Amino acid sequence: MQRLLFARAFQEFNRFKITVIMENLDRRSFIKKSGVATAGAFVARPILSQATNQKSPNSTVNVAVIGIRSRGKDHYRALAKIPNVRIATLCDIDERLFPEAVAEVEKLTGIKPATATEYRKVLEDTNIDAVSIATPNHWHALQTIWACQAGKDVYVEKPVSHTILEGRKMVEAARKYNRVVQTGIQARSSIATVQAIDFLNDGGLGDIYMAKGLCLKPRGSIGRVKNGTVPEGVNWDAFLGPAPYRPFNENRFHYKWHWFWDTGNGDFGNQGIHQADIGRWILNKLTHPVRIQGIGNFFVWDSDQETPNIQHIEFEYADGSILQFEVRGLGSNAEGDIRIGNLIFGSKGWMNIASEEVGECHTHYSDIKIKPSGYSSYNEEEGPAFTNEDPATMDAVVNHFTNFIDCVRSRKWQDLNADILEGHLSTSLCHLGNIACRLKRSLRFNPHGESFINDSEADTYLTKAYRSPYDLPDHV
């Protein structure tokens, strides 16, 4: 019943009909034309700023890392490798994490960072140029919007949002306040992957008609855990933020939050977003799909987990091209020598692409001939391989952060490798696939209005309830 309360509000949003499909535009033209500015602000917002001064290439960029336990470590370790970047502040709701993280940053950079437990205090610091967000998924949108309103640039982890409406609001905020907002889909900064996609764009495999993403990542059982006492040094209310209030539970806290709908999006939104993005990138889709079908369930383990560990999802675009995705969170064979990665299918053959971290790509040419008998023969020949073993550029995460910092200095968000709009479109695939699995039926989607077609039940999944005062603003 609660979801139905949002249908009317979402219909009001759809009156805006923000157009995101422009099939015949190249990426840069598409991004430039997609910026939407809306008026207004929201209650209890941070200090607003629209500073846009271009920085010298040698000027120091002060960054605050938000969320430091897991992915946040990768953030500050990558930032520490970039010249003239100062990791000024570490922010987390778990104070127990500070001693180790502060010591590591000081060892890496020679400068001891400040610490903070309140995100808004970080945004009030006029010395901070950018925030690097590695918090749970349900926080990404609000933290990004608030940062844009406060005049900060943003690197936000994948998936960029917890709902499709959140993603659209993030794009609006980035454009309205002219902020540089990079999505943490670092495969777009993998040298080998970029070279492979250039090869495909040049017709190396002919016409690409289908891409498949694979997340064959076995996950053990989190079991069943009773509610407990909030650990000393943890601000549980701040961790929950916009999510419904629940008593503290270790299964819903560090990392395991991925497996609950209030805070996560399952492995499709956790790992699979990378491969969904690569598939959409290769298909050259600057829009949403028009049809989605999927099935997914949770198998084998007796566990508190809510999200599926097995999913089979298919997306169809307006031109008929197909993007498939599979999550197999139990024991499984590989496909095309890939467990985490992509399979790409074209008229001349196919390609396998290893994970966003490895970025190794191999081409296979197909030779299919029909015989007089009516049967067909099939042979394969190895084609080009794309790898990168240059130590200076082989780390896609460092490359991605470097691209972000370069754009912070230049103020040219159009030069980002993974602008927030790209992140929104790819993250939406995770949301759409999960919605189809949860409803257990095929769905038709309107890419222009970002809503389902004549399906009020499905529309209720495009937004969610927000726990006051952590409300998603109507106008950013």
C-alpha positions as CSV (number, residue, x, y, z in Angstrom):
1,M,0.0,0.0,0.0
2,Q,2.8,2.4,0.9
3,R,4.2,2.2,-2.7
4,L,0.9,3.1,-4.2
5,L,1.0,6.4,-2.3
6,F,4.0,7.4,-4.5
7,A,2.2,6.7,-7.9
8,R,0.4,10.1,-7.8
9,A,3.5,12.0,-6.9
10,F,5.5,10.3,-9.6
11,Q,2.8,11.1,-12.2
12,E,3.2,14.7,-11.2
13,F,6.9,14.4,-11.9
14,N,6.2,12.8,-15.3
15,R,4.4,15.9,-16.4
16,F,7.9,17.4,-16.8
17,K,8.7,14.6,-19.3
18,I,12.4,15.1,-19.2
19,T,13.7,13.8,-22.6
20,V,16.7,11.5,-22.3
21,I,16.6,9.6,-25.6
22,M,18.5,11.1,-28.5
23,E,19.6,8.1,-30.5
24,N,21.1,10.1,-33.3
25,L,23.4,12.3,-31.2
26,D,27.0,11.6,-30.4
27,R,27.9,11.3,-26.7
28,R,29.1,14.9,-26.2
29,S,26.2,16.5,-28.0
30,F,23.8,14.3,-26.0
31,I,25.4,15.3,-22.7
32,K,25.4,19.0,-23.5
33,K,21.7,18.9,-24.4
34,S,20.6,16.9,-21.5
35,G,21.4,19.4,-18.8
36,V,18.2,20.4,-17.0
37,A,17.9,23.3,-14.5
38,T,15.0,23.5,-12.1
39,A,14.2,26.3,-9.7
40,G,14.0,26.1,-5.9
41,A,15.9,24.5,-3.0
42,F,14.9,22.2,-0.2
43,V,14.6,22.5,3.6
44,A,17.7,22.4,5.7
45,R,20.0,22.5,2.6
46,P,23.7,23.1,2.8
47,I,25.2,26.5,2.1
48,L,24.6,27.2,-1.6
49,S,27.5,28.1,-3.8
50,Q,28.0,28.2,-7.6
51,A,31.8,28.7,-7.7
52,T,33.1,27.8,-11.1
53,N,36.6,29.2,-11.2
54,Q,39.0,27.3,-13.3
55,K,42.0,26.0,-11.4
56,S,45.6,25.9,-12.5
57,P,46.8,22.4,-13.5
58,N,49.3,22.7,-10.6
59,S,46.8,23.9,-8.0
60,T,46.0,21.7,-5.1
61,V,42.6,20.1,-5.1
62,N,41.3,19.4,-1.6
63,V,39.2,16.3,-1.4
64,A,37.1,14.8,1.4
65,V,36.5,11.0,1.3
66,I,33.0,10.1,2.5
67,G,32.8,6.5,3.8
68,I,36.2,4.9,4.5
69,R,35.7,1.3,5.5
70,S,35.8,-0.7,2.2
71,R,35.5,1.1,-1.1
72,G,36.6,4.3,0.5
73,K,40.0,2.9,1.1
74,D,40.4,2.5,-2.7
75,H,39.3,6.1,-3.1
76,Y,42.0,7.6,-0.8
77,R,44.7,5.2,-2.1
78,A,44.0,6.2,-5.7
79,L,43.8,9.9,-4.8
80,A,47.1,9.7,-3.0
81,K,48.8,8.7,-6.3
82,I,47.6,11.9,-8.1
83,P,49.9,15.0,-8.0
84,N,48.6,18.0,-6.2
85,V,45.7,16.3,-4.6
86,R,45.3,16.7,-0.8
87,I,43.1,14.2,1.1
88,A,41.9,16.9,3.5
89,T,39.2,15.1,5.4
90,L,37.9,11.6,6.1
91,C,34.3,11.3,7.0
92,D,32.4,8.3,8.4
93,I,29.6,7.4,10.8
94,D,31.8,4.8,12.4
95,E,34.5,6.5,14.5
96,R,36.3,3.2,15.0
97,L,37.6,3.3,11.5
98,F,39.5,6.6,11.9
99,P,42.8,5.6,13.5
100,E,43.8,3.1,10.8
101,A,42.6,5.3,7.9
102,V,44.2,8.5,9.2
103,A,47.5,6.7,9.7
104,E,47.4,5.2,6.2
105,V,46.6,8.5,4.5
106,E,49.4,10.2,6.5
107,K,51.8,7.5,5.5
108,L,50.8,7.8,1.8
109,T,50.8,11.5,1.5
110,G,52.8,12.9,4.4
111,I,49.7,15.0,5.5
112,K,47.4,14.0,8.4
113,P,43.8,14.4,7.3
114,A,41.0,15.8,9.5
115,T,38.1,13.6,10.5
116,A,34.4,14.2,10.6
117,T,31.3,12.3,11.5
118,E,28.8,14.8,10.1
119,Y,28.6,15.1,6.3
120,R,27.0,18.5,6.4
121,K,30.0,19.8,8.4
122,V,32.2,18.7,5.5
123,L,30.1,20.6,3.0
124,E,30.3,23.7,5.1
125,D,34.2,23.7,4.9
126,T,35.0,26.2,2.2
127,N,38.5,24.6,1.8
128,I,37.0,21.4,0.4
129,D,36.8,21.4,-3.4
130,A,35.4,18.0,-4.0
131,V,33.9,15.0,-2.2
132,S,34.5,11.4,-3.0
133,I,31.5,9.3,-1.9
134,A,31.8,5.6,-1.0
135,T,28.8,5.3,1.2
136,P,25.9,2.8,1.0
137,N,23.7,3.1,-2.1
138,H,20.7,4.6,-0.4
139,W,22.8,7.7,0.6
140,H,24.4,8.4,-2.9
141,A,21.7,10.7,-4.2
142,L,21.2,13.0,-1.2
143,Q,24.9,13.3,-0.6
144,T,25.5,14.2,-4.3
145,I,22.7,16.7,-4.5
146,W,23.8,18.4,-1.2
147,A,27.4,18.6,-2.4
148,C,26.3,20.2,-5.7
149,Q,24.2,22.7,-3.8
150,A,27.2,23.5,-1.6
151,G,29.5,24.1,-4.6
152,K,31.5,20.9,-4.4
153,D,32.4,18.6,-7.2
154,V,31.6,14.9,-6.7
155,Y,33.0,11.5,-7.4
156,V,30.1,9.1,-6.5
157,E,30.4,5.4,-6.4
158,K,28.2,3.1,-8.4
159,P,25.3,2.6,-8.5
160,V,24.8,6.3,-8.5
161,S,21.3,6.1,-7.1
162,H,18.9,3.9,-5.1
163,T,15.9,4.6,-7.5
164,I,15.5,6.0,-11.0
165,L,14.0,9.2,-9.8
166,E,17.0,9.8,-7.6
167,G,19.3,9.5,-10.6
168,R,17.4,12.0,-12.6
169,K,17.5,14.5,-9.6
170,M,21.3,14.0,-9.5
171,V,21.7,14.9,-13.1
172,E,19.5,18.0,-12.6
173,A,21.6,19.1,-9.6
174,A,24.9,18.6,-11.5
175,R,23.7,20.7,-14.4
176,K,22.0,23.4,-12.3
177,Y,25.1,24.1,-10.2
178,N,27.6,23.4,-13.0
179,R,29.4,20.8,-11.0
180,V,31.7,18.1,-12.1
181,V,30.1,14.8,-11.1
182,Q,31.9,11.5,-12.0
183,T,30.4,8.1,-11.7
184,G,32.6,5.3,-10.2
185,I,32.3,3.0,-13.3
186,Q,36.0,2.9,-13.8
187,A,36.0,0.5,-16.8
188,R,35.5,3.7,-18.8
189,S,39.0,4.6,-17.9
190,S,40.5,1.2,-18.6
191,I,42.9,1.6,-21.5
192,A,42.3,-1.9,-22.9
193,T,38.5,-1.6,-22.7
194,V,38.6,1.7,-24.4
195,Q,40.8,0.3,-27.2
196,A,38.4,-2.7,-27.6
197,I,35.4,-0.4,-27.9
198,D,37.2,1.8,-30.4
199,F,37.8,-1.4,-32.4
200,L,34.1,-2.3,-32.2
201,N,33.0,1.2,-33.1
202,D,35.2,1.0,-36.2
203,G,33.3,-2.1,-37.3
204,G,35.7,-4.7,-36.1
205,L,33.0,-7.2,-35.4
206,G,30.5,-5.8,-37.8
207,D,27.0,-4.9,-36.6
208,I,26.7,-5.4,-32.8
209,Y,23.3,-6.8,-32.1
210,M,23.6,-8.1,-28.5
211,A,25.8,-7.6,-25.4
212,K,25.7,-9.8,-22.3
213,G,26.9,-8.9,-18.8
214,L,28.0,-11.6,-16.3
215,C,28.3,-11.5,-12.6
216,L,29.2,-15.1,-11.7
217,K,30.4,-14.3,-8.2
218,P,29.7,-16.9,-5.5
219,R,28.6,-15.4,-2.2
220,G,28.4,-17.2,1.1
221,S,25.5,-17.1,3.4
222,I,25.1,-14.2,5.8
223,G,23.0,-16.4,8.0
224,R,20.4,-15.1,10.4
225,V,21.4,-12.5,13.0
226,K,19.3,-11.1,15.8
227,N,19.0,-7.3,16.4
228,G,21.7,-6.1,18.8
229,T,23.2,-3.0,20.5
230,V,24.6,-0.2,18.5
231,P,28.5,-0.4,18.8
232,E,30.2,2.4,20.6
233,G,31.4,5.0,18.1
234,V,28.7,4.2,15.5
235,N,26.0,6.7,14.6
236,W,23.3,4.2,13.5
237,D,20.7,6.9,12.8
238,A,23.1,8.6,10.4
239,F,23.9,5.3,8.7
240,L,20.2,4.7,8.1
241,G,19.6,8.2,6.9
242,P,16.7,8.2,4.4
243,A,16.0,4.5,5.0
244,P,13.2,3.3,7.3
245,Y,14.3,3.1,10.9
246,R,15.3,-0.4,12.1
247,P,17.0,-1.6,15.2
248,F,20.8,-2.2,14.8
249,N,21.6,-5.5,13.1
250,E,25.1,-6.6,12.0
251,N,23.6,-8.2,8.9
252,R,22.3,-4.8,7.8
253,F,25.6,-2.9,8.5
254,H,29.0,-2.9,7.0
255,Y,29.0,-4.4,3.4
256,K,26.1,-6.7,4.1
257,W,23.7,-3.8,3.6
258,H,24.0,-4.6,-0.2
259,W,21.6,-7.5,0.3
260,F,18.6,-5.5,1.7
261,W,16.3,-3.4,-0.4
262,D,16.2,-0.5,2.1
263,T,19.9,0.2,1.5
264,G,21.2,-1.9,-1.4
265,N,20.4,-3.2,-4.9
266,G,21.8,-6.8,-4.7
267,D,24.7,-7.9,-6.8
268,F,23.3,-6.4,-10.0
269,G,23.7,-3.0,-8.5
270,N,26.9,-3.9,-6.6
271,Q,29.1,-5.6,-9.2
272,G,26.8,-5.9,-12.2
273,I,26.5,-2.1,-12.7
274,H,30.0,-2.2,-14.3
275,Q,29.1,-4.9,-16.8
276,A,25.7,-3.3,-17.5
277,D,27.5,-0.1,-18.3
278,I,30.0,-1.7,-20.6
279,G,27.2,-3.4,-22.5
280,R,25.2,-0.2,-22.9
281,W,28.4,1.6,-23.9
282,I,29.2,-0.9,-26.6
283,L,25.6,-0.9,-27.9
284,N,26.0,2.9,-28.1
285,K,22.7,3.4,-26.3
286,L,22.2,7.0,-24.9
287,T,18.8,6.1,-23.7
288,H,16.8,3.6,-21.6
289,P,15.4,0.3,-23.0
290,V,11.8,0.0,-24.0
291,R,11.1,-3.6,-22.7
292,I,12.5,-5.4,-19.7
293,Q,11.9,-9.0,-18.6
294,G,13.6,-10.9,-15.8
295,I,13.4,-13.5,-13.2
296,G,15.3,-13.9,-10.0
297,N,15.2,-15.6,-6.7
298,F,17.2,-16.3,-3.6
299,F,18.4,-20.0,-3.5
300,V,20.1,-22.5,-1.2
301,W,21.0,-20.4,1.9
302,D,18.9,-20.0,5.0
303,S,19.6,-16.3,5.4
304,D,18.2,-12.8,6.2
305,Q,19.2,-11.7,2.7
306,E,16.4,-10.1,0.6
307,T,17.9,-9.6,-2.8
308,P,18.2,-12.4,-5.3
309,N,21.4,-14.4,-5.8
310,I,20.3,-15.8,-9.1
311,Q,18.9,-13.4,-11.8
312,H,18.3,-13.7,-15.6
313,I,17.4,-10.3,-17.2
314,E,16.9,-9.1,-20.7
315,F,16.6,-5.5,-22.0
316,E,15.3,-4.6,-25.5
317,Y,16.0,-1.2,-27.0
318,A,13.8,0.6,-29.5
319,D,15.9,-0.6,-32.4
320,G,15.6,-4.3,-31.3
321,S,19.1,-4.6,-30.0
322,I,19.4,-6.7,-26.8
323,L,21.3,-6.4,-23.5
324,Q,21.3,-9.5,-21.4
325,F,22.5,-9.9,-17.8
326,E,23.0,-12.8,-15.4
327,V,23.8,-12.9,-11.7
328,R,24.8,-16.3,-10.4
329,G,25.8,-16.0,-6.8
330,L,26.3,-19.7,-6.2
331,G,28.6,-22.3,-7.8
332,S,28.7,-21.9,-11.5
333,N,30.7,-22.5,-14.7
334,A,32.3,-19.6,-16.6
335,E,31.1,-18.4,-20.0
336,G,33.5,-17.6,-22.7
337,D,36.3,-17.8,-20.1
338,I,34.5,-15.0,-18.2
339,R,33.1,-14.9,-14.7
340,I,33.0,-11.2,-14.2
341,G,32.8,-9.4,-17.5
342,N,31.0,-9.1,-20.9
343,L,30.3,-11.1,-24.0
344,I,29.7,-9.0,-27.2
345,F,28.1,-10.5,-30.3
346,G,28.3,-9.0,-33.8
347,S,27.8,-10.1,-37.4
348,K,31.5,-11.0,-37.7
349,G,32.0,-12.8,-34.4
350,W,32.1,-12.2,-30.7
351,M,34.4,-10.7,-28.0
352,N,34.9,-11.5,-24.3
353,I,35.9,-8.6,-22.0
354,A,37.3,-9.4,-18.6
355,S,36.2,-7.5,-15.5
356,E,36.5,-3.7,-15.1
357,E,39.7,-4.2,-13.1
358,V,41.4,-6.6,-15.6
359,G,40.2,-5.0,-18.8
360,E,41.5,-7.8,-21.0
361,C,39.6,-8.3,-24.3
362,H,39.8,-11.1,-26.9
363,T,38.1,-11.2,-30.3
364,H,36.8,-14.3,-32.0
365,Y,35.9,-14.2,-35.7
366,S,33.0,-16.5,-36.9
367,D,32.8,-18.3,-40.2
368,I,29.3,-19.7,-40.8
369,K,28.5,-21.4,-44.1
370,I,25.4,-23.3,-45.1
371,K,25.9,-26.7,-46.8
372,P,23.9,-28.2,-49.7
373,S,22.3,-30.5,-47.1
374,G,20.8,-27.6,-45.3
375,Y,23.1,-28.0,-42.3
376,S,25.7,-25.3,-41.4
377,S,29.4,-25.4,-40.7
378,Y,30.9,-23.2,-38.1
379,N,34.6,-22.3,-37.5
380,E,36.3,-19.7,-35.4
381,E,39.5,-17.7,-35.8
382,E,41.3,-15.7,-33.1
383,G,41.2,-11.9,-33.7
384,P,42.9,-9.0,-32.0
385,A,43.4,-9.0,-28.2
386,F,43.5,-5.8,-26.2
387,T,45.5,-5.6,-23.0
388,N,47.4,-3.0,-21.0
389,E,50.5,-3.9,-19.1
390,D,51.9,-0.4,-18.8
391,P,52.3,0.2,-15.0
392,A,51.7,3.9,-15.5
393,T,48.2,3.4,-16.8
394,M,47.1,-0.1,-16.0
395,D,45.2,0.9,-12.8
396,A,41.7,1.9,-14.1
397,V,40.7,3.3,-10.7
398,V,43.6,5.7,-10.6
399,N,43.0,6.6,-14.3
400,H,39.4,7.3,-13.4
401,F,40.2,9.6,-10.5
402,T,42.8,11.3,-12.5
403,N,40.2,12.1,-15.2
404,F,37.9,13.4,-12.5
405,I,40.6,15.7,-10.9
406,D,41.6,17.0,-14.4
407,C,38.0,18.0,-15.0
408,V,37.7,19.6,-11.6
409,R,40.6,21.8,-12.6
410,S,39.4,22.6,-16.1
411,R,35.7,22.9,-15.1
412,K,34.9,20.9,-18.3
413,W,32.5,18.2,-17.0
414,Q,31.9,17.3,-20.7
415,D,35.4,15.7,-20.6
416,L,34.5,13.2,-17.9
417,N,34.8,9.6,-18.8
418,A,31.7,8.7,-16.8
419,D,29.6,11.8,-16.3
420,I,26.6,11.5,-14.0
421,L,24.2,11.1,-16.9
422,E,26.1,8.1,-18.1
423,G,25.9,6.8,-14.5
424,H,22.2,7.4,-14.3
425,L,21.5,5.6,-17.6
426,S,23.5,2.5,-16.6
427,T,22.3,2.5,-13.0
428,S,18.8,2.6,-14.3
429,L,19.4,-0.8,-16.0
430,C,20.0,-2.3,-12.5
431,H,16.8,-0.7,-11.2
432,L,14.7,-1.8,-14.1
433,G,16.0,-5.3,-14.0
434,N,15.4,-5.6,-10.3
435,I,11.9,-4.2,-10.6
436,A,11.1,-6.8,-13.3
437,C,12.4,-9.6,-11.0
438,R,10.5,-8.3,-8.0
439,L,7.2,-8.1,-10.0
440,K,8.0,-11.3,-11.9
441,R,6.6,-10.1,-15.2
442,S,7.6,-8.3,-18.4
443,L,7.6,-4.5,-18.3
444,R,7.4,-1.8,-21.0
445,F,9.2,1.5,-20.4
446,N,8.9,5.0,-21.7
447,P,12.5,6.3,-22.0
448,H,11.3,9.9,-22.5
449,G,9.2,10.2,-19.4
450,E,11.3,7.7,-17.4
451,S,8.1,5.8,-16.4
452,F,6.4,2.5,-17.2
453,I,3.7,2.4,-19.8
454,N,0.2,2.0,-18.3
455,D,1.6,0.3,-15.2
456,S,1.0,2.1,-12.0
457,E,2.2,-0.8,-9.8
458,A,5.6,-0.7,-11.5
459,D,5.8,3.1,-11.3
460,T,5.7,2.9,-7.5
461,Y,9.2,1.3,-7.6
462,L,10.7,4.3,-9.4
463,T,10.8,6.2,-6.1
464,K,10.5,5.3,-2.4
465,A,9.6,6.5,1.1
466,Y,12.1,8.9,2.8
467,R,12.6,9.1,6.5
468,S,12.3,12.7,7.6
469,P,14.3,14.9,7.6
470,Y,16.3,13.0,4.8
471,D,13.8,13.9,2.1
472,L,14.6,13.9,-1.7
473,P,13.9,17.5,-2.8
474,D,11.1,18.1,-5.3
475,H,13.3,20.8,-6.9
476,V,17.1,20.6,-6.5
